[in-house]
């Protein structure tokens, strides 16, 4: 027996995921179904989840706001990372 569900997916993620799944001979619906079956079978998420560190959260926030730093060389980048 099958049931229908509605899922909200980011447009770009949907497009990319559909293309990747197509390479495996699957539709997006089949990929989502496979994910759900893995969750049901293992009682877990079928990939590793990590909580981002404070440094990573800050970097992601800067990227979203387009406030990230730019560097003229690898040495300048390395210097900033090590400070």
Secondary structure as GFF3:
##gff-version 3
##sequence-region A 1 83
A	DSSP	alpha_helix	11	23	.	.	.	ID=ss1
A	DSSP	alpha_helix	28	42	.	.	.	ID=ss2
A	DSSP	alpha_helix	54	64	.	.	.	ID=ss3
A	DSSP	alpha_helix	74	82	.	.	.	ID=ss4
###
